[in-house]
Structures are given as C-alpha cells and as structure tokens.
Amino acid sequence: MKRLKNNTDLKSYSCQNQDCIMYNIMNKRNIKVHMRYGKNKDIRLLKCNECGVMFSERINTYLSEVRIDERLVKDILELLANGKSIRKISRLVGVSKNAVLRLKKKLNII
C-alpha cells in the first residue's frame, strides 16, 4: 500500500477545538495521526494531543466531506472546466451523476 503523506507535514495543522489551549496554533507538535481511512487508506484522521479532538486532514478544504478519491475530483473539475456535461463526466470518471452534481454544488460551479 502506497503512503501518500508522512507524519512530517503535520506542522501545517492545528487543533480545531475552540476550547483547546492549542486552538489554531500550528507547528507545536500537538497533532498526531490517529488512523488512516478511505478506500485506499490515504486520508489521515488527526488528533490533538492536548484535548483529544479528532478531525480529518481534509477539514476546511474543498475536499471536506467529499467521499470521492482526490484524483477523481481533479479529473471531474478538469472535465467541468472543459464544458463536458454531467452525464458525460459521470460515464468517463465512473461515478454517479449525483456525485458530480454534489461536487459541483459544493464548489459553487455554475
């Protein structure tokens, strides 16, 4: 299994719990990888060592709450930018039309 990210890039994450003393403070080594999840185990669930709150590394990104593989999301966005129809994108990428529509809505693409 290919590991896409290692633990050394955790400096850019901070605790998401507003009640934590480490809230929004980066590069203090208080964040650790709790587990990996997703179809390919390539998404990290992070945990604050101070308060114990867990959150996805995708929090506050365009991939937040998106269950489609990151590579497929990029393909979908490229096809949308090229003016392909929802149905055509669905067939080309191998996801449902509703998945493409949800992504389009989430990103406010007209």
N, C-alpha and C positions, 0 to 999 in steps of 0.2 A: 504494500500500500504506500502510495506516494504522500509524503508530508509536505503540504504546500507552504506552511508557515511554521517557524520555530518559536520558541519562547523568548527569544532575544528582542523581538519587536514589540514587547508589551509596554514599552516606555510611553507609547502614544495613547494609552488607555488610562482612564481614571474611574474611580468609583461613581456609580450612577445614583447612589442613595443620598438624597439631600440632607439626611440626618447624620451622615457619617462625617467624622472629622477629616477624612481624606477625600471628601467630595470635590470633584473637579480638579484635583491636584495630580498632575502627571509626573512620571519619572521618579516615583518614590518607592518602587519595588513592592507595592502593596497589592498588585494584581497578579494572579496566577491562573494558569489554565486548569480548570476543574475537570473538564472532559471534552471530548470531540463528538460532534453529532452530524447528522445529514447522511445522505445516501452513500457518500464516499468518505465520511468521517473527516471532512475538510473544513468544517466550521467549528470554531472553538467557543465553548461556554466558559466565560471568565468569572472569577470570584475574587472579591475584595478580602484580603487577609484581616482587615480591621473590623468590618461589620458583618461579613459573611454573605452579602448580597451577591447574587449571580446574575449575569447578563451576557447576551450574545456579543461577539465581536462585531456583528453587523448592526448593532444599535446605532441609531442616528445616521444611517447611511441609506442610500437608495435601495439597498438590498434588505433593509429591515423588514421582517415579516414576509419576505419573498421566499418561497419554497423551491423555486426553480434554480438549477445549477447556475453559478455565476457566468460560466462560459456561454450557456444558452441565453441568458439575459442579454449579454453583449451582442449575440447574434440577432436576437429579436429587435434590439434597439437599432442595429445597423439596417435591418430589413425595413423597419418602420421609417427610418430616415430616408431610405431609398424609395419610399412610396408604395411598398408592397401592401396588399390587402391583408386583413386579419386572417381570413381563411387560408390564403397562400402561405403566410408566415406559420400558421398552425401546422400545415402539412409539411413544410420544409424543415421546421425545427423539431417537430414531433411532440408538441404539447397541445393541449386543448385550446379552442378558440377563446374560452372563458379565461384561461390563464393569461393569454396575450392581452385580452381586454382589461383584466385586473391590473396587469403591469402598466399598461398604457394609462389607465385611470390614476394609479398610484403616482406616476411620474408627471401627471398633468399634460400628457401629449395629446394634442388636438388631432 
